[in-house]
């Protein structure tokens, strides 16, 4: 593939390539060119123009154990059994649990919630917790976003006479734990159409179970004298969990997010309304808000506060309680940021020890387990390689969290490490993984991952390029163009926002503002000027090169077009990713 604008090596050391082979809008409509550049085949262009649930929804019954799970849940609803939803402590777990609790409430059954404490209990169901729930009267537990690897816990539940339905999306081993039903598109024995939905977050799988449950109850006449629940009203929660879990925004997930944002704008969930207010978001929420404002606040409860705050927020019927929880989550998010900064500083100090590694494995005493996933993501961004950060406690037990790069399946590697005996527990998916490890095995884990993933990392890094979508002069980057680019959204992981190449343009002014941000005013050959922002770029080679650039040099600037709506009139600006001489 030819280089875009003949840029073989930019200021960040990357080549530039047109994502669709040519600038969007030059071969057809802007919308269709953007869709094709994201892998949409011609026959799918119409349904991808405005993704709906109906257009992308599979028959839930095609997934293994789905009908069995729906039958058991339906029987529990009709008999008024005590059901507990056992969730993970992250956003995907909280939204999955909340979705099922709200649906069951609409069906006339008030289910309980159990979210384990991250520090005291760790990830996933334990035998002690499940047996305790059985003793307290629960006859059915549904685990969400966890359970696919809970062999001992589910065996204990079975011995206690407790039925457990597992709703998960993490990768499975060949053997499966003894659940009453295990619904997971990433089961190794799943059918081809089922595995095609392996990119769903757990909340998406929970939604499919909800559809199957309602269908089963309808067939049994449950709605002869009562209204059916409005499943579409729950899509706001589905969208939040999907985006916050960094699930690929394509196919059914894209429909979930597109329709979920519309549901969220209708403000039916009082918990989400309170959280939007606590996040200082006064307009209709955007996809970006779910991942960078709402998600981190719900996650903060599980990271540094009470793990059940997210579920309580999303399921409460009391506006005052919703506002109080939202304020507490906002406070905990600020606390989380401070803790994260301290751990990140210590982790960065170790980077020199893993300079030549294909996978960065960093560990430290006393690091807070609640922030290691975020720090792993930061390390991955800085190094460009998969990264695992491990928090070691005083007993020599480490809790680790990893983040990967495109083309490198970290979850499968961690699962293999567990099966080889290096880990106490571990699993995940392609882009993220979690683990428990003895301190003595940390070095062996690093060597294991190095041997297993080096080729994949080398291949992924060799193919690294900056993909750009559209070419514009400063005068052509307008609010109207930004609105046109948004028609191919919502954008997120796996469905990247369009990257604009601006130029050729000269730097009129370049300085540092705020904390390490580069601000430029650039002027094009068309005589028009535009603001370009390089966030956190002041100390990077890119930022330093632009700050010291010779006057009069013509540049190409690549980045995301954004609308600056702080002033009286909204204005377009570019958020910088890269630059190259023109």
C-alpha positions as CSV (number, residue, x, y, z in Angstrom):
1,X,0.0,0.0,0.0
2,X,1.4,3.4,-1.0
3,X,2.3,6.0,1.7
4,X,-0.2,8.8,2.3
5,X,1.3,12.0,1.0
6,X,4.6,10.1,0.5
7,X,5.2,10.2,4.3
8,X,7.3,7.1,5.1
9,X,8.6,8.4,8.4
10,X,6.9,11.1,10.5
11,X,8.1,12.9,13.6
12,X,6.9,9.9,15.6
13,X,8.7,7.4,13.4
14,X,5.6,6.1,11.6
15,X,4.5,5.9,8.0
16,X,1.2,7.3,7.1
17,X,-1.4,5.4,5.1
18,X,-4.8,6.1,3.9
19,X,-7.2,3.9,5.9
20,X,-9.4,3.2,2.9
21,X,-6.6,3.4,0.2
22,X,-7.5,7.0,-0.6
23,X,-8.9,10.0,1.2
24,X,-12.5,9.7,2.2
25,X,-15.0,11.5,-0.1
26,X,-12.9,11.0,-3.2
27,X,-14.4,7.7,-4.4
28,X,-18.0,8.0,-3.2
29,X,-20.0,9.7,-0.5
30,X,-18.0,10.6,2.6
31,X,-20.1,8.3,4.8
32,X,-19.7,5.3,2.5
33,X,-16.0,5.8,2.1
34,X,-15.6,6.0,5.9
35,X,-17.6,2.8,6.4
36,X,-15.7,0.9,3.7
37,X,-12.4,2.0,5.3
38,X,-13.6,0.3,8.5
39,X,-14.2,-3.0,6.8
40,X,-17.8,-2.7,5.7
41,X,-18.5,-4.7,2.6
42,X,-20.8,-3.2,-0.1
43,X,-23.8,-5.3,0.8
44,X,-23.7,-4.1,4.4
45,X,-23.4,-0.4,3.7
46,X,-27.1,0.3,4.1
47,X,-27.5,-1.3,7.5
48,X,-24.3,0.2,8.7
49,X,-25.4,3.7,7.9
50,X,-27.7,3.7,10.9
51,X,-27.0,0.6,13.0
52,X,-30.1,-0.8,14.7
53,X,-30.6,-3.7,17.1
54,X,-33.0,-5.4,14.7
55,X,-30.5,-5.3,11.9
56,X,-27.7,-6.9,13.9
57,X,-29.4,-9.0,16.5
58,X,-28.7,-12.8,16.3
59,X,-31.1,-15.4,17.6
60,X,-30.0,-15.8,21.2
61,X,-30.9,-19.5,21.0
62,X,-27.9,-20.2,18.7
63,X,-25.5,-19.8,21.7
64,X,-24.7,-22.9,23.7
65,X,-26.6,-23.2,26.9
66,X,-28.7,-20.0,26.2
67,X,-32.0,-21.9,26.1
68,X,-31.1,-23.9,29.2
69,X,-30.2,-20.7,31.0
70,X,-33.4,-18.9,29.9
71,X,-35.6,-21.9,30.9
72,X,-34.1,-22.0,34.4
73,X,-34.4,-18.2,34.9
74,X,-38.0,-18.3,33.6
75,X,-38.9,-21.1,36.1
76,X,-37.3,-19.0,38.9
77,X,-39.3,-16.0,37.9
78,X,-42.6,-17.8,37.7
79,X,-42.0,-19.6,41.1
80,X,-40.7,-16.5,42.8
81,X,-37.4,-18.0,43.8
82,X,-34.6,-16.0,45.4
83,X,-32.1,-15.1,42.7
84,X,-28.7,-13.4,43.3
85,X,-26.7,-11.7,40.5
86,X,-23.0,-12.1,41.2
87,X,-21.0,-9.5,39.3
88,X,-17.5,-8.4,38.7
89,X,-16.4,-5.1,40.3
90,X,-15.6,-3.3,37.1
91,X,-18.1,-1.4,34.8
92,X,-18.9,-4.4,32.6
93,X,-19.7,-6.4,35.8
94,X,-21.7,-3.6,37.3
95,X,-23.7,-2.9,34.2
96,X,-24.3,-6.6,33.5
97,X,-25.6,-7.1,37.1
98,X,-27.7,-4.0,36.9
99,X,-29.3,-5.0,33.6
100,X,-30.5,-8.3,34.9
101,X,-31.6,-6.8,38.2
102,X,-33.7,-4.2,36.4
103,X,-35.1,-6.7,34.0
104,X,-36.1,-9.1,36.8
105,X,-37.7,-6.2,38.7
106,X,-39.8,-5.5,35.6
107,X,-40.8,-9.2,35.6
108,X,-41.9,-9.0,39.2
109,X,-38.9,-10.4,41.0
110,X,-36.5,-8.4,43.1
111,X,-33.1,-10.1,42.7
112,X,-30.2,-9.5,45.1
113,X,-26.7,-8.4,44.1
114,X,-23.3,-9.6,45.2
115,X,-20.2,-7.8,44.1
116,X,-16.9,-9.1,45.7
117,X,-14.5,-6.8,47.3
118,X,-11.5,-6.4,45.0
119,X,-8.9,-6.4,47.9
120,X,-10.5,-8.9,50.3
121,X,-12.0,-11.4,47.9
122,X,-10.5,-10.8,44.5
123,X,-11.9,-11.6,41.1
124,X,-14.8,-13.9,40.4
125,X,-17.0,-16.2,42.6
126,X,-15.5,-18.0,45.5
127,X,-16.9,-21.2,47.0
128,X,-17.4,-19.6,50.3
129,X,-19.4,-16.7,48.8
130,X,-21.6,-19.0,46.8
131,X,-22.2,-21.4,49.6
132,X,-23.1,-18.5,51.9
133,X,-25.6,-17.3,49.3
134,X,-27.2,-20.7,49.2
135,X,-27.5,-20.7,53.0
136,X,-29.1,-17.3,52.9
137,X,-31.9,-18.7,50.7
138,X,-30.7,-18.1,47.1
139,X,-31.7,-21.1,44.9
140,X,-30.2,-19.5,41.7
141,X,-27.1,-17.4,41.2
142,X,-26.2,-15.8,37.9
143,X,-22.6,-14.8,37.6
144,X,-21.9,-12.0,35.1
145,X,-18.5,-11.0,33.7
146,X,-16.9,-13.8,35.7
147,X,-17.2,-17.5,36.3
148,X,-15.7,-19.0,33.1
149,X,-12.7,-20.2,35.1
150,X,-14.3,-20.7,38.5
151,X,-14.0,-24.5,38.7
152,X,-13.6,-24.9,42.5
153,X,-16.2,-22.3,43.4
154,X,-18.9,-23.9,41.1
155,X,-18.1,-27.3,42.4
156,X,-18.7,-26.1,45.9
157,X,-22.0,-24.5,44.7
158,X,-23.1,-27.7,43.1
159,X,-22.4,-29.7,46.3
160,X,-24.5,-27.1,48.2
161,X,-27.4,-27.6,45.9
162,X,-27.1,-24.1,44.3
163,X,-27.8,-23.7,40.6
164,X,-25.3,-21.3,38.9
165,X,-25.7,-19.8,35.5
166,X,-22.5,-18.3,34.2
167,X,-22.8,-15.3,31.8
168,X,-19.3,-14.3,30.7
169,X,-17.2,-13.3,27.7
170,X,-13.7,-14.1,28.9
171,X,-11.7,-16.9,27.1
172,X,-12.5,-20.4,28.2
173,X,-10.3,-23.4,28.7
174,X,-11.1,-26.7,27.0
175,X,-12.7,-28.0,30.2
176,X,-15.6,-26.0,31.6
177,X,-16.6,-25.5,35.2
178,X,-19.7,-27.4,36.5
179,X,-22.3,-24.7,36.0
180,X,-26.0,-25.3,35.4
181,X,-25.5,-23.3,32.2
182,X,-22.5,-21.4,30.8
183,X,-23.3,-18.8,28.2
184,X,-20.2,-17.4,26.7
185,X,-19.5,-16.7,23.0
186,X,-15.9,-17.5,23.6
187,X,-16.5,-21.1,24.6
188,X,-14.2,-23.4,22.6
189,X,-17.2,-25.6,21.7
190,X,-19.4,-22.6,20.6
191,X,-20.8,-22.7,17.1
192,X,-19.3,-20.5,14.3
193,X,-22.1,-18.0,14.5
194,X,-21.8,-17.8,18.2
195,X,-18.0,-17.2,18.1
196,X,-18.6,-14.5,15.6
197,X,-20.0,-12.5,18.6
198,X,-17.0,-13.2,20.7
199,X,-16.3,-9.4,20.8
200,X,-19.3,-8.8,22.9
201,X,-18.8,-7.4,26.4
202,X,-20.5,-9.4,29.2
203,X,-23.3,-6.8,29.3
204,X,-24.0,-7.6,25.7
205,X,-24.2,-11.3,26.5
206,X,-26.5,-10.5,29.5
207,X,-28.8,-8.5,27.1
208,X,-29.0,-11.5,24.8
209,X,-30.0,-13.7,27.8
210,X,-32.6,-11.1,28.7
211,X,-34.1,-11.4,25.2
212,X,-34.1,-15.2,25.5
213,X,-35.7,-15.0,29.0
214,X,-38.5,-12.7,27.8
215,X,-39.1,-14.9,24.8
216,X,-39.4,-18.0,27.0
217,X,-41.8,-16.3,29.4
218,X,-43.9,-15.1,26.5
219,X,-44.2,-18.7,25.3
220,X,-45.3,-19.8,28.8
221,X,-48.0,-17.2,28.9
222,X,-46.4,-15.1,31.6
223,X,-47.5,-11.8,30.0
224,X,-51.2,-12.7,29.6
225,X,-52.0,-10.4,32.5
226,X,-48.9,-8.2,32.8
227,X,-47.0,-6.0,30.4
228,X,-43.7,-7.1,28.8
229,X,-40.6,-5.3,29.9
230,X,-39.1,-2.7,27.6
231,X,-35.7,-4.2,26.8
232,X,-34.7,-1.3,24.6
233,X,-34.9,1.0,27.6
234,X,-31.9,-1.0,29.1
235,X,-29.6,-0.2,26.1
236,X,-28.2,2.8,28.0
237,X,-26.6,0.4,30.5
238,X,-25.5,-1.9,27.7
239,X,-23.8,1.0,25.9
240,X,-21.9,2.1,29.0
241,X,-20.6,-1.4,29.8
242,X,-19.6,-2.1,26.2
243,X,-17.6,1.1,25.8
244,X,-16.1,1.1,29.3
245,X,-14.9,-2.5,28.8
246,X,-13.2,-1.4,25.5
247,X,-15.1,-4.0,23.5
248,X,-14.7,-3.5,19.7
249,X,-17.4,-1.1,18.5
250,X,-18.5,-3.1,15.5
251,X,-21.4,-5.2,14.5
252,X,-23.9,-5.7,17.3
253,X,-21.8,-3.7,19.7
254,X,-22.0,-0.7,17.4
255,X,-25.8,-1.0,17.3
256,X,-25.8,-1.3,21.1
257,X,-23.8,1.9,21.5
258,X,-25.7,3.9,18.8
259,X,-29.1,3.0,20.3
260,X,-27.8,3.1,23.9
261,X,-26.7,6.7,23.5
262,X,-30.2,7.6,22.4
263,X,-31.7,5.8,25.3
264,X,-29.3,7.6,27.7
265,X,-30.3,10.9,26.3
266,X,-33.9,10.2,27.3
267,X,-32.7,10.1,31.0
268,X,-34.8,7.3,32.2
269,X,-32.2,5.8,34.5
270,X,-32.0,8.1,37.5
271,X,-28.6,6.7,38.4
272,X,-27.1,7.6,35.1
273,X,-28.7,11.1,35.2
274,X,-27.0,11.6,38.6
275,X,-23.7,10.4,37.3
276,X,-23.9,12.6,34.2
277,X,-24.5,15.6,36.6
278,X,-21.6,14.6,38.8
279,X,-19.4,14.4,35.7
280,X,-20.4,17.9,34.7
281,X,-21.9,16.7,31.4
282,X,-24.9,18.9,30.6
283,X,-25.4,18.0,26.9
284,X,-26.5,14.7,25.3
285,X,-23.8,12.1,26.2
286,X,-21.3,11.0,23.5
287,X,-19.4,7.7,23.2
288,X,-16.3,9.4,24.5
289,X,-18.1,10.3,27.7
290,X,-18.9,6.7,28.4
291,X,-15.3,5.6,28.3
292,X,-13.6,8.7,29.9
293,X,-16.2,10.2,32.3
294,X,-18.9,7.8,33.4
295,X,-16.9,4.5,33.2
296,X,-14.0,5.7,35.3
297,X,-16.3,6.9,38.0
298,X,-18.2,3.6,38.3
299,X,-14.9,1.8,38.2
300,X,-13.6,3.9,41.1
301,X,-16.0,2.3,43.4
302,X,-14.5,-1.1,42.7
303,X,-10.9,0.2,42.6
304,X,-10.6,2.2,45.8
305,X,-14.1,2.3,47.4
306,X,-17.1,0.0,47.9
307,X,-17.4,-2.5,45.0
308,X,-21.2,-2.4,45.0
309,X,-21.6,1.3,44.5
310,X,-21.9,1.0,40.7
311,X,-24.7,-1.6,40.8
312,X,-26.5,0.4,43.5
313,X,-26.3,3.6,41.5
314,X,-27.7,2.0,38.3
315,X,-30.6,0.2,40.1
316,X,-31.8,2.6,42.7
317,X,-35.3,4.1,42.5
318,X,-34.4,6.9,44.9
319,X,-33.1,10.2,43.3
320,X,-31.5,11.3,46.5
321,X,-29.6,8.1,46.9
322,X,-28.6,8.3,43.2
323,X,-27.2,11.8,43.7
324,X,-25.3,10.8,46.9
325,X,-23.7,7.7,45.3
326,X,-22.8,9.7,42.2
327,X,-21.0,12.3,44.3
328,X,-19.2,9.6,46.2
329,X,-18.1,8.0,43.0
330,X,-16.8,11.3,41.8
331,X,-14.8,11.8,45.0
332,X,-13.4,8.3,44.8
333,X,-12.4,8.9,41.2
334,X,-10.3,11.8,42.3
335,X,-8.7,9.6,45.0
336,X,-8.1,6.9,42.4
337,X,-6.2,9.4,40.2
338,X,-3.8,10.3,43.0
339,X,-3.2,6.6,43.8
340,X,-2.7,5.9,40.1
341,X,-0.2,8.7,39.7
342,X,2.0,7.3,42.5
343,X,1.9,3.7,41.2
344,X,2.6,4.9,37.7
345,X,5.6,6.9,38.8
346,X,7.1,3.8,40.4
347,X,6.3,1.6,37.5
348,X,7.9,4.0,35.0
349,X,11.1,4.0,37.1
350,X,11.4,0.2,36.3
351,X,11.0,0.6,32.5
352,X,14.8,0.5,32.0
353,X,14.8,-3.1,33.2
354,X,12.4,-4.2,30.4
355,X,13.8,-2.1,27.5
356,X,14.4,-5.1,25.2
357,X,11.4,-7.1,26.2
358,X,8.5,-7.9,23.9
359,X,6.2,-7.8,27.0
360,X,6.8,-5.4,29.8
361,X,6.1,-7.2,33.2
362,X,6.5,-4.8,36.1
363,X,5.9,-5.5,39.8
364,X,6.0,-3.7,43.1
365,X,5.4,-4.0,46.8
366,X,2.4,-2.2,48.1
367,X,1.0,-1.0,44.8
368,X,-2.8,-0.6,45.0
369,X,-4.4,-3.5,43.0
370,X,-7.3,-1.2,42.1
371,X,-5.2,0.9,39.7
372,X,-2.8,-1.5,38.1
373,X,-5.0,-2.0,35.1
374,X,-5.0,1.7,34.3
375,X,-1.2,1.9,34.9
376,X,-0.7,-1.1,32.6
377,X,-2.6,0.8,29.9
378,X,-0.3,3.8,30.4
379,X,2.8,1.7,30.2
380,X,1.5,0.0,27.0
381,X,0.9,3.4,25.4
382,X,4.4,4.6,26.4
383,X,6.3,1.4,25.3
384,X,4.2,0.2,22.4
385,X,4.3,-3.4,23.8
386,X,1.9,-5.5,25.9
387,X,2.3,-4.6,29.5
388,X,1.4,-6.3,32.8
389,X,1.6,-4.6,36.1
390,X,1.6,-6.7,39.3
391,X,0.8,-5.5,42.8
392,X,2.6,-7.7,45.4
393,X,1.3,-7.9,49.0
394,X,3.1,-8.7,52.2
395,X,2.5,-12.4,51.8
396,X,4.2,-12.6,48.4
397,X,1.0,-12.9,46.4
398,X,0.7,-10.7,43.3
399,X,-2.5,-9.4,41.6
400,X,-1.7,-8.5,38.0
401,X,-3.5,-6.7,35.2
402,X,-2.4,-6.5,31.6
403,X,-3.2,-4.5,28.5
404,X,-2.2,-5.5,25.0
405,X,-1.7,-4.0,21.5
406,X,-3.6,-4.9,18.4
407,X,-2.7,-8.2,16.9
408,X,-1.4,-9.7,20.2
409,X,-3.8,-12.0,22.2
410,X,-2.7,-11.4,25.8
411,X,-5.7,-13.2,27.3
412,X,-4.8,-16.5,25.5
413,X,-1.2,-16.2,26.7
414,X,-2.2,-15.6,30.3
415,X,-4.6,-18.6,30.1
416,X,-1.7,-20.7,28.8
417,X,0.5,-19.5,31.6
418,X,-2.1,-20.6,34.1
419,X,-2.4,-24.0,32.5
420,X,1.4,-24.4,32.6
421,X,1.3,-23.9,36.4
422,X,2.9,-20.4,36.5
423,X,-0.3,-18.7,37.8
424,X,-2.7,-19.3,40.7
425,X,-5.4,-17.8,38.5
426,X,-5.6,-16.0,35.3
427,X,-7.6,-15.2,32.1
428,X,-9.0,-12.5,30.0
429,X,-9.5,-11.6,26.4
430,X,-7.3,-10.4,23.5
431,X,-6.7,-6.9,24.7
432,X,-6.8,-7.3,28.5
433,X,-6.1,-9.9,31.1
434,X,-5.9,-10.4,34.9
435,X,-3.9,-12.8,37.0
436,X,-2.9,-14.0,40.5
437,X,0.7,-15.1,40.9
438,X,3.2,-16.0,43.6
439,X,6.1,-13.6,43.8
440,X,8.6,-16.4,43.0
441,X,7.0,-16.9,39.6
442,X,7.1,-13.4,38.3
443,X,10.4,-13.7,36.4
444,X,9.3,-17.1,35.0
445,X,6.1,-15.5,33.8
446,X,8.0,-12.7,32.0
447,X,10.2,-15.3,30.3
448,X,7.1,-17.4,29.4
449,X,5.4,-14.5,27.8
450,X,8.6,-13.4,26.0
451,X,8.9,-16.8,24.4
452,X,5.2,-17.0,23.5
453,X,4.5,-13.5,22.2
454,X,7.8,-12.1,20.8
455,X,6.9,-13.0,17.2
456,X,3.4,-11.6,17.5
457,X,4.7,-8.4,19.0
458,X,7.4,-8.0,16.3
459,X,4.8,-8.5,13.6
460,X,2.4,-6.1,15.1
461,X,5.0,-3.4,15.6
462,X,6.4,-3.9,12.0
463,X,2.9,-3.3,10.7
464,X,2.5,-0.2,12.8
465,X,1.4,2.8,10.7
466,X,-0.7,5.9,11.3
467,X,-3.9,5.5,9.4
468,X,-5.5,8.7,8.1
469,X,-8.9,9.2,6.5
470,X,-9.3,12.7,5.1
471,X,-7.2,15.6,3.8
472,X,-8.3,19.2,4.6
473,X,-6.8,22.7,4.4
474,X,-7.2,24.8,7.6
475,X,-10.2,26.6,6.0
476,X,-11.9,23.3,5.2
477,X,-11.9,21.9,8.7
478,X,-15.2,23.3,9.8
479,X,-18.0,22.4,12.3
480,X,-20.0,21.2,9.2
481,X,-17.2,18.8,8.2
482,X,-17.0,17.5,11.8
483,X,-20.7,16.9,11.8
484,X,-20.4,15.0,8.5
485,X,-17.6,12.8,9.9
486,X,-19.8,11.9,12.9
487,X,-22.4,10.3,10.7
488,X,-20.1,7.2,10.5
489,X,-20.0,6.9,14.3
490,X,-20.2,6.0,17.1
491,X,-16.5,5.6,17.2
492,X,-14.4,3.6,19.7
493,X,-12.1,0.6,19.9
494,X,-12.2,-1.3,16.6
495,X,-14.1,1.5,14.9
496,X,-11.6,4.4,15.0
497,X,-12.7,8.0,14.7
498,X,-11.6,9.6,11.4
499,X,-8.1,11.0,11.5
500,X,-7.7,14.2,9.5
501,X,-4.5,15.3,7.7
502,X,-4.4,19.1,7.9
503,X,-2.2,21.1,5.6
504,X,0.1,22.0,4.2
505,X,0.4,24.7,6.9
506,X,3.0,26.8,8.6
507,X,3.2,27.3,12.3
508,X,2.3,30.9,13.3
509,X,2.5,30.3,17.0
510,X,3.6,27.4,19.2
511,X,3.7,27.3,23.0
512,X,3.1,25.3,26.1
513,X,-0.2,25.6,28.0
514,X,-1.5,23.9,31.1
515,X,0.3,20.8,32.1
516,X,2.6,19.8,29.2
517,X,0.2,20.6,26.4
518,X,1.4,22.0,23.1
519,X,-0.8,24.7,21.5
520,X,-0.3,25.9,17.9
521,X,-1.9,28.3,15.6
522,X,-1.2,27.1,12.0
523,X,-1.9,28.9,8.7
524,X,-2.6,27.2,5.4
525,X,-1.9,28.0,1.8
526,X,-5.6,29.0,1.7
527,X,-4.8,31.9,4.1
528,X,-7.0,30.5,6.9
529,X,-5.8,29.7,10.4
530,X,-6.7,26.9,12.9
531,X,-5.8,25.9,16.4
532,X,-4.0,22.6,16.9
533,X,-3.6,21.0,20.3
534,X,-1.0,18.4,21.3
535,X,-2.2,17.1,24.7
536,X,0.6,15.8,27.0
537,X,3.1,16.3,24.1
538,X,5.3,19.0,25.6
539,X,8.1,16.6,26.6
540,X,7.7,14.1,23.7
541,X,10.0,14.1,20.6
542,X,6.9,15.3,18.6
543,X,6.2,18.2,20.9
544,X,9.9,19.2,21.1
545,X,10.3,19.1,17.3
546,X,7.3,21.4,16.8
547,X,8.3,23.8,19.6
548,X,11.8,24.2,17.9
549,X,10.6,24.2,14.3
550,X,12.2,26.7,11.9
551,X,9.8,29.5,11.0
552,X,8.3,29.2,7.6
553,X,8.5,25.4,7.4
554,X,5.4,23.8,5.9
555,X,3.9,20.8,7.7
556,X,1.3,18.2,7.5
557,X,-0.6,17.7,10.8
558,X,-2.5,14.5,11.6
559,X,-5.1,14.2,14.3
560,X,-8.8,14.1,15.3
561,X,-11.1,17.0,14.4
562,X,-12.9,18.3,17.4
563,X,-15.4,21.0,18.1
564,X,-14.3,23.7,20.6
565,X,-17.7,24.8,22.0
566,X,-16.4,27.0,24.9
567,X,-16.8,30.3,23.1
568,X,-19.9,32.0,21.7
569,X,-19.5,30.2,18.4
570,X,-18.3,26.6,18.1
571,X,-15.0,26.4,16.3
572,X,-13.2,23.4,14.7
573,X,-9.7,22.5,16.0
574,X,-7.3,19.6,15.6
575,X,-6.1,17.3,18.4
576,X,-2.6,16.3,17.3
577,X,-1.4,12.7,16.9
578,X,1.6,13.2,14.5
579,X,3.2,15.6,12.1
580,X,5.6,15.5,9.1
581,X,7.3,18.0,6.9
582,X,5.3,18.9,3.8
